[in-house]
Amino acid sequence: MVAQLPTPNQIEYPDSDGKPMSDNTKQFRWITTIKYNLDWLFANDENVFIAGDLLWYPVEGNPKRRVAPDVMVAFGRPKGDRGSYKQWLEGDIAPQVVFEILSPGNTTNEMAAKLAFYDRHDVAEYYIYDPDDNALSGWERLDDYLTEIPVMQDWTSLRLGIKFDLSTPAELQIYRPDGEIFLAFEQVSQRLETIVRTLSETEQALSETEQALSTAADRNHQLAAKLRELGIDPDTI
């Protein structure tokens, strides 16, 4: 008896590979920092899909060929929720930009396999950041191959427009095209709190000024009334 092969509609593509999103707090902070700052950068472009730790299946019918980039960016695909990124359902558009954040658990063989995967499946820009050593590596697609970028200091991504700065010994700095720096969530929260507090103080000052002006106007009306009682026209004074 010949076993029947499953049809494409019967093949399962799991939404999880069973692996954690990150191995430590530093890796998680960098994944979320890059992901959410890119979200804000492209917030007004409905055709830029950005995801973190989402399984990408590049080939229909082969659920074992998959990878979950720490952050990936797909231009030409609409925003929205997905359980996984099935490329054949996405106009056959591969994510053009991918980020990986290293942790002590990543092996040399694992990272070599990821580079080969991204090279094979048409990623245009690939970046690896090691937060422990503050080391950034990058590749761009030239002549149909991912080619290592020789110098990452002040490198500007062609597709994202962001610039990488390694001049600070502590950690990588990433700048938006407008020169604003990528901020971690707690930094954004602090800025928002400062803005809200400043607005509140400004509103309070305006309210106090309006109250003072109203009080002064009431006093002027009272004074004018007294003058009229004395037969004096306040408008002629």
Beta strands, then each sheet from edge to edge (+ up, - down):
strand 1: 48-52
strand 2: 56-57
strand 3: 71-75
strand 4: 85-86
strand 5: 97-101
strand 6: 125-130
strand 7: 135-142
strand 8: 145-148
strand 9: 163-165
strand 10: 173-175
sheet 1: 1+ 3- 5+ 6+ 7- 8+
sheet 2: 2+ 4+
sheet 3: 9+ 10-
end
